[in-house]
Amino acid sequence: MPPTDRYVIRFAAEPPQETLPYGRWADTLAGWFKAAVAEIDPGDEELGNAGEIVWYPDRTYGTRTYVPATARTTEGYELFGYVSFGVGDNGAPDDFAAHADFTSETADANPDWQIDLNEEVIGSWRGEGGRTADITLIWGVPLVKNGAIVTAELADLSVDQCELVDYRFTLIAPDAYRSDFLDVKLFSAAGDELARESLYVEDDDEDEDDSTEE
């Protein structure tokens, strides 16, 4: 195989190792996630009360494991974030941390979405010439049927993938590297592409302004 012209970190995270959280473990994670939610500054928005927490597959990058989560509120917002942890000397989860935020942009209000995505930058990777990539945690739910696996692709180069677990997925992948940005793609078990979404939403108003200027 010849040398690649796209030298970038790939498949750096471990695949999911555990089932989706349940029982006492889910309660432990929920406590950390709710504490992070309590720290959100909603500004003038009234978020309402959080509903059931939906957990996503775990992914381990470096020395930390990330378990993403979402929850809808009584006011129609979506809470999103993750709980992360390391491993203590006894082999048990330790050094917990959590992050949470909210959005009014939900799949219900965007029927054109094919994959409902959430993302958070959790680190950086330095490549050639000092260029850096954002190591990004991505989690979500496909909104079309018959999917089996989700990939993260940077300039059509697969940099991570995750089999669906209860039709949910989690990815950890480099983004915003060498002017390239991630696409998330859904494939069937037979390898057929069923859907794709970018992490970035194009501004239709800006496109119209650009067309006018031309």
C-alpha positions as CSV (number, residue, x, y, z in Angstrom):
1,M,0.0,0.0,0.0
2,P,1.5,3.4,-1.0
3,P,1.9,6.2,1.6
4,T,-1.2,8.2,2.4
5,D,-1.4,11.9,1.6
6,R,-3.8,12.4,4.5
7,Y,-2.0,11.8,7.7
8,V,-4.6,12.1,10.4
9,I,-5.5,10.2,13.6
10,R,-8.0,7.4,12.9
11,F,-10.0,4.9,15.0
12,A,-8.3,6.3,18.2
13,A,-11.2,5.4,20.5
14,E,-12.0,1.9,21.8
15,P,-15.3,0.5,20.5
16,P,-18.1,0.3,23.0
17,Q,-17.3,-2.1,25.8
18,E,-20.5,-2.2,27.9
19,T,-24.2,-2.4,27.5
20,L,-26.2,0.8,27.7
21,P,-26.3,2.0,31.4
22,Y,-29.1,0.6,33.6
23,G,-29.8,0.0,37.3
24,R,-27.4,1.4,39.9
25,W,-24.8,2.4,37.3
26,A,-27.4,4.4,35.4
27,D,-28.4,6.1,38.6
28,T,-24.7,7.0,39.3
29,L,-24.3,8.5,35.9
30,A,-27.6,10.3,36.1
31,G,-26.5,12.0,39.3
32,W,-23.5,13.5,37.6
33,F,-25.4,14.5,34.5
34,K,-28.2,16.2,36.5
35,A,-25.5,18.1,38.5
36,A,-24.1,19.3,35.2
37,V,-27.6,20.3,34.0
38,A,-28.0,22.3,37.2
39,E,-25.0,24.4,36.3
40,I,-26.4,25.4,32.9
41,D,-27.0,29.1,32.5
42,P,-30.2,29.3,30.4
43,G,-30.2,33.1,30.2
44,D,-33.7,34.3,29.7
45,E,-35.0,30.8,28.7
46,E,-37.1,28.6,31.0
47,L,-35.9,25.1,30.4
48,G,-38.5,23.3,32.5
49,N,-38.0,19.9,34.1
50,A,-35.9,17.2,32.6
51,G,-37.5,14.0,31.5
52,E,-36.0,10.5,31.2
53,I,-32.3,10.4,30.4
54,V,-31.4,8.6,27.2
55,W,-27.9,7.0,27.3
56,Y,-25.6,6.3,24.3
57,P,-22.8,3.8,23.8
58,D,-19.6,4.3,25.8
59,R,-16.4,5.2,24.1
60,T,-13.0,5.3,25.7
61,Y,-10.3,7.7,24.4
62,G,-7.0,7.9,26.1
63,T,-7.5,7.3,29.8
64,R,-11.1,8.4,29.9
65,T,-14.5,6.8,29.1
66,Y,-17.3,9.0,27.8
67,V,-21.0,8.1,28.1
68,P,-23.2,10.6,26.3
69,A,-26.8,11.5,27.2
70,T,-29.8,13.5,26.1
71,A,-33.1,14.4,27.8
72,R,-36.1,16.4,26.7
73,T,-37.6,19.0,29.0
74,T,-41.2,19.9,29.8
75,E,-40.6,23.2,27.9
76,G,-39.6,21.4,24.7
77,Y,-35.8,21.9,24.9
78,E,-33.3,19.1,24.6
79,L,-30.5,18.7,27.2
80,F,-27.4,17.1,25.9
81,G,-24.0,16.2,27.3
82,Y,-21.9,13.4,28.7
83,V,-20.4,11.9,31.9
84,S,-16.8,10.9,31.7
85,F,-14.6,9.0,34.1
86,G,-11.2,7.3,34.5
87,V,-10.2,4.1,36.2
88,G,-9.0,4.0,39.8
89,D,-6.3,1.9,41.3
90,N,-8.8,-0.7,42.2
91,G,-10.1,-0.9,38.6
92,A,-13.4,0.8,39.3
93,P,-14.6,4.0,37.7
94,D,-13.1,7.1,39.3
95,D,-12.5,10.8,38.7
96,F,-15.9,11.5,37.3
97,A,-16.7,14.7,35.4
98,A,-19.8,15.8,33.4
99,H,-20.8,18.4,30.9
100,A,-24.3,19.5,29.8
101,D,-25.9,22.1,27.6
102,F,-29.3,22.7,26.0
103,T,-30.8,23.4,22.6
104,S,-34.1,24.3,21.1
105,E,-33.2,22.7,17.8
106,T,-34.8,19.3,18.0
107,A,-35.5,16.6,15.4
108,D,-39.2,17.2,15.9
109,A,-38.8,20.7,14.5
110,N,-36.5,19.7,11.7
111,P,-38.2,17.0,9.5
112,D,-35.4,17.3,6.9
113,W,-32.8,15.8,9.3
114,Q,-31.7,12.3,8.5
115,I,-29.5,11.8,11.6
116,D,-30.1,13.6,14.9
117,L,-26.6,14.7,16.1
118,N,-25.0,16.1,19.2
119,E,-21.3,16.9,19.5
120,E,-18.7,18.3,21.9
121,V,-15.0,18.9,21.4
122,I,-13.1,16.9,24.1
123,G,-9.5,17.5,23.0
124,S,-7.1,18.3,20.2
125,W,-4.6,16.4,18.0
126,R,-1.6,18.0,16.4
127,G,-0.6,16.8,12.9
128,E,1.8,17.9,10.2
129,G,3.1,21.4,10.2
130,G,1.5,22.1,13.6
131,R,-2.0,21.8,12.2
132,T,-4.6,20.7,14.8
133,A,-7.7,18.7,14.7
134,D,-10.6,19.0,17.1
135,I,-11.1,15.6,18.8
136,T,-14.9,15.5,18.8
137,L,-17.4,13.3,20.7
138,I,-20.5,12.8,18.6
139,W,-23.6,10.9,19.5
140,G,-27.1,10.6,18.2
141,V,-29.9,8.6,16.6
142,P,-30.5,7.9,12.9
143,L,-33.9,9.1,11.7
144,V,-34.2,6.6,8.9
145,K,-34.8,2.9,9.2
146,N,-32.6,-0.2,8.5
147,G,-29.3,1.2,9.6
148,A,-26.6,-1.0,11.2
149,I,-23.5,1.1,11.5
150,V,-22.5,4.8,11.6
151,T,-19.2,6.2,10.4
152,A,-17.4,9.5,10.8
153,E,-15.7,10.6,7.6
154,L,-13.2,13.4,7.1
155,A,-12.9,14.3,3.4
156,D,-14.4,10.8,2.6
157,L,-11.8,9.1,4.8
158,S,-13.3,7.0,7.5
159,V,-11.9,8.0,10.9
160,D,-14.3,6.2,13.3
161,Q,-17.3,4.0,13.2
162,C,-19.8,2.5,15.6
163,E,-22.4,-0.2,15.4
164,L,-25.8,0.9,16.4
165,V,-26.8,-0.1,20.0
166,D,-30.6,0.2,20.5
167,Y,-30.4,2.4,17.3
168,R,-28.0,4.8,19.0
169,F,-24.4,5.5,18.4
170,T,-21.3,7.3,19.7
171,L,-18.2,8.4,17.8
172,I,-14.9,10.0,18.7
173,A,-13.2,11.5,15.6
174,P,-10.9,14.3,14.5
175,D,-12.7,17.4,13.0
176,A,-11.8,20.7,11.4
177,Y,-8.5,19.5,10.1
178,R,-6.8,21.0,7.0
179,S,-10.0,22.8,6.1
180,D,-11.9,19.4,6.1
181,F,-15.0,18.8,8.3
182,L,-16.7,15.7,9.4
183,D,-19.7,14.0,7.8
184,V,-21.6,11.4,9.7
185,K,-23.0,8.5,7.5
186,L,-25.4,5.7,8.2
187,F,-25.0,2.4,6.4
188,S,-27.1,-0.8,6.2
189,A,-25.7,-4.2,7.2
190,A,-25.1,-4.7,3.5
191,G,-22.9,-1.6,3.3
192,D,-25.4,0.6,1.5
193,E,-25.3,4.3,2.5
194,L,-28.7,5.3,3.8
195,A,-28.2,8.8,5.2
196,R,-25.6,11.4,5.9
197,E,-25.4,14.6,7.9
198,S,-22.7,17.2,8.4
199,L,-21.9,18.6,11.8
200,Y,-22.3,22.0,10.3
201,V,-25.5,23.6,9.1
202,E,-25.4,25.9,6.1
203,D,-27.0,29.3,6.5
204,D,-29.5,29.6,3.7
205,D,-29.7,33.4,4.2
206,E,-25.9,33.7,3.7
207,D,-26.2,31.6,0.5
208,E,-28.9,33.9,-0.8
209,D,-26.8,37.0,0.0
210,D,-23.8,35.5,-1.8
211,S,-26.0,34.8,-4.8
212,T,-27.3,38.3,-4.8
213,E,-23.7,39.7,-4.6
214,E,-22.7,37.7,-7.7
